[in-house]
């Protein structure tokens, strides 16, 4: 290493010259060499410390993802390893940190490929063993450009959490970007640990696909224990002014509706009508509700009230006889019944929904 006293103006002039000639930025004017006369040390410049990059040969390594990479040393600068105020620079810090911690594998994004020869040369200079390097492909946005917050891309993992993405699903999706295990799109953490091998990682960049992320998230929701889901959904229900989820038990509700949502926020919305009747959409009212439907609901409520055993099977057994008596198809009963009890025409099997909401609440909603 050596001190460099170049001023900002000198460095800028070197940079402009290097851009024109396609050479390394720094001309090594302060690098001590045998028989070389160094410039006079200026009085008003605090020096930086530069690393003496080898002038001949190449720096090469076998990348775990990209394969053989070779960089001519003449293309490398004598990088600064300590600033004028004495603070060390990134490339020097990471080398010292890796060496001190005994790091054997450096796995990072391929935007760090250009840092690798610099770090390898420093490691060689201090006589350290070289770790293995693997540079993973970058993730691009849906337009095929580098992900950027400025472009409106979601970049923080916490943002995906707010979108209702499960951690397991996020890991599954990110692992699948640039890596594959046959045609398997959906897998658990345990399967990922068993299957993953760096040799299967593609060196090509991958493109973000939110539709695929939501699909994978929906698959993970389906296999997540209802008790665990309940703990994730309760805070979201509280934001929707639902605080008491004991009756019906939220775990039972989730068992019925969790295959209808691809994110936790939608799943929370699917739970709402079990606790509070929702205001139906005007389009649903126009399509499924009129005075005749209202009168029919009151007649059906009498059948429901007569049930001694309140369960999905008993409720289901009322449907066909009632429809036959009324001379209607099931849709003329089921859709208005959903609107009257739930406030939406889109629910799971209506008998199961009524069974969970409970007899007293169902009758109250119909008759109101």
N, C-alpha and C positions, 0 to 999 in steps of 0.2 A: 504494500500500500504506500501511498505517497500523498503529500500535500499539494493541492492545486489552488492557485491564487487568481484564477481567471475572474474578471469582472463580468457583470451581467451583459454589458455591451459586447465584450469579446465572445461570450458564449452565444449571443444572438447572431453575431456575424458568422460564427462557425456553423450554426444551425442553418442559416440561409445558404452557405456554401455547400454544406453536405446535401441539402435538398436538391441543389442543382447538379451535383456530381454523383449523387447516389452512394455516398460513402458514410462511414460512421460519423456521428455528430461531433464528437470531441477529437481534436487533432493531437492530443497527448503532448502538448507543448511543455507541460510541467512534469512529465514522466522521466525519471532519471534513467539514463542509459550510459553505458561505457563510452567515454569520449564525447559525450554530449554536454554542451554548455547550457545551463538553465537560465531563464530570464532573471533579471534582478527582482528580488522580492519587494512588492509594493508595500508602502507603509499603511495604506488605508483600506486594505482588503483582508478580511478574515478568511482563512483558507478552509476548504472542504477536504475530506479525505477520500481519495479514489483508490479503487482496487486495480491492481496491475493484471489486466486480462492477458492471457497468452496471445502472442502475436501470430504464431504459426499454427498450422494444423486445424483440426476441427474438434468441436465438442459434440459428442453423440451419445445417444441412449436408446434403449429399446423400450418404447412406450407401451404400457400394458393395453392400451386401447388403439393407438395410432400406428404401432409398429416402430420400425427403425426411423429415427430422426437425427439428422446431422446438420450442424450449423458451423460454417467457417468462422474461425475466431477473428479473422480480420473484419468481419461484419459486426463485431460486438464492440461496444464502447468500454472504456475504463469507467465502470459505473461508480457513482458516489456511494460510499458506505457510511459516511458520517457528514452531517451538514455543518455549516459554519458555526452554528451554536453548540455543536457537539452531540446533537441527538442522532442516533443511528437511523438508517433508512430501512424501508420495508424488506428489500431483498437480503440485507445483512441480518436483520432481526429474525426472519423466518429460518435462515440457515442455522443460526445459533440456537434457536428454539428447537428445531428438529434434532440437531446434534445433542443438545442437552437432554431431551426427552427420549432419545434412542428411537426416533421414528424410523420405521422400516419401509412404509409405503406412503407416498404422497398422492392422494386421489383428489383431483380438483377439476374445475371447468377448463375447457381448452382455450379460454382467453388468457390462461397463465402459461401457455406453451413458451412464449418469448422470454418469460422469467427463468425458465428451467436451465438453459445453458449458463446464465449468470450465476445461479445458485450452485450448479454443479462445479463450476470453476472455483468458487469460494470454498466449497467442501473439500475439493482436491488440495487447495492451498493450505488448509489446516490439517490435512492428513486424515480426514474422516471417511468412513465407509459411505458409499452413496446409497440412498434409499431407492426403491423402485418407484417410477413415476407413471401415473396413468391420467390422461386428460379426457374428461367426459365431454360429449357433444353439448353444445349450447341448446337451450330451449327457446324457440322463437314463438312469437305471438301468432294468432290465427291468420294474420296477413303475411306471415313468413318473414317478419322483421324482428330485430332484437327486442326483447321485452323491455318496456320502459314505462315508468309511472307517468312520465310526461305525456305519453301517447294514450293514457287512460287504461293501461293494462293493470290487472291485479298482480301485485308483486310480493306482498307480505303474506306469510302463512296465516297470520291472525285474521287477515281479510277473508281468506277461504273459510276459516272457522265461523266468522260472522255470516257467511253465505250458507252455512248449514252443512259443511263438508266434514265428515268424520276423519280423524287423524289416520285411521287405518286405510281409508279410501284414498286419502291424499298420498300416502306412501305407496300404495298399490299403483296409483296413476303415474306418479313421478318415476317409479321404478320401471314402468312400462315404456317410458319415453327413452328411446335409444337402446333398450334392452328387451330381449324376448325369450320366452320359454315356450317354444312351439307356437301354438295358436291360443295359449292361455291368456285371456285378458283380465280375468278376475282371480285373485288369489289372496290368501291370508298371509299374515306376517310370518308364520311358521313355514309356510310353503316357500315364501320368498327367500328366507334364510337358507333353506335346504337347496333351492334351485339356483341361486345367483352365482354367476361366475363372470369375472371381468372380461374374459375372452369372448363372451357373448354380447358385449356392448358394441353398438355400431359407432363408428367415428363420425357419422353424418348427423347434422343437427336435426332436432325433432320439432314439430309444430304443435303448439298448444291447441287442444280441442275440448272446449268446455262441455259440449254435449256428451263426449265420451267420459269426462270426469264425473258428470252428474249420473250417468248410467252406472258407472262403477260404484259411486256412492250409494245409489239405490240398492245395488246388490249387497253391499256391506250392511246397510240398514236392515235388510231382510234377515241376515244371520246374526245380528247383534241381539244379545239377551234383552228381553223387555225391561228387566230391572235396570240395566245400564242405560237403555234408551230413556227410561222415565226420568232419570237424574239429569239427562241432557235436555229433555223437553220441558220439565217443570219451570226453569227460568224463562223459557220462551213463552210459555202459557201465562206466566206472571206479567210479562210485557203486554199481554192481551187481556189483562185484568181477570185471569182465571187463577185463583190461589188454592182452592180446595179441590183436590183431585182424588179424594178418597172414595167417592161414590158417583159414578162407577170407578173402580180402581184403574188408575192410569195404565198399569201393566196390562190389564185385560183389554183396554181400549186399543193400546198399541199392537197387541196381538192381532187385532181385527183390521187395523188400517195401515200398518207399516209397509205393506207391499204396494201402497198407492202413492208413495212419495219418493222422490229422489234426493231430497235434502231435508234437514231437520226443521227448517222454517215452514216448509210445506206440510211436513208431518205434524207440526204443532197446529197448523190451520185445520188439518183433517180431524184433530181431536176436539175442536171447539164446540161443535154442536152436541157433543155428549154431555156437556156441562151447562151450556147456555144456548137456547134456540137462536139461530142466526136469522137475519133478515134476508128473505129470498130475493134472488135477482128478478127484475121485472120481466125479463124474457121467459123465465121459468114459470112465473105466475100466469103470464098470458097464454102459455102453451098448455099448462097442466091444471089450472085452477079456475073454477067458476062456481056459481051458486049450487049447481047439481053436485059438483065434487065436494063442496063444503057440507051439504046435507048427507052425502054418502059417508063422509068421514065421521060424522056424529053417529050414524047408524053402526059403523064399524067399531067405534069406541065402545058401544054397548056390548059387542061381542068380546072385545078385549077385557072389559070390566068383569065379565063372567068367568074368566079363566081363574082356576084355583092354582095351577102350577104355571108360574111365569118363567118361561124359557123359550129359546128360539124354536124348538120343535113344536111346542104347543101353539105358539103364535103362527107358525107356518101352516099348521093344520087348519087354521081358520080361513086361510086365503081362498082356496078353491071353492068350498061350499058358499062362501059369501059372494064370490064373483059369479057363480052359477045362478044364485038367487037374484043378483042384480042384473044379470045378462050382460056382463062386461068381461073384457080381457084383463089379465093381471096388471098391465100397464096403467089401466084406468083406476086401479086401486093403489098400486105401488108408488107411482110418481106423486100423486096428491098426498099420500101418506108421508112420504119423505119430506115434502114441503111443509106439511102441518107439524111434523115432529122435529125435523132437523133444520128446516129453512134452506135446504139445498136439494136438488134433484140427483146429485151425484154422491152416493154413499155405497158402502158394502151391502151385502145381503140385508134387506130391510128387517127381516125377522131377528137376525143377530143384533142389529143396531137397537131395535126396540127392547130386546131382552136386556141389554147392557144399561140402557138409560133408566129402566125401571118402570114398573106399572103406574105408580102414582104420578110420576113426572110425565110419562107418555100421555096419560088421560088428560092431565092438566093442559098440556100443550095443544092437544087436538081440540079441546073444548074452549080454548081461549081464542 
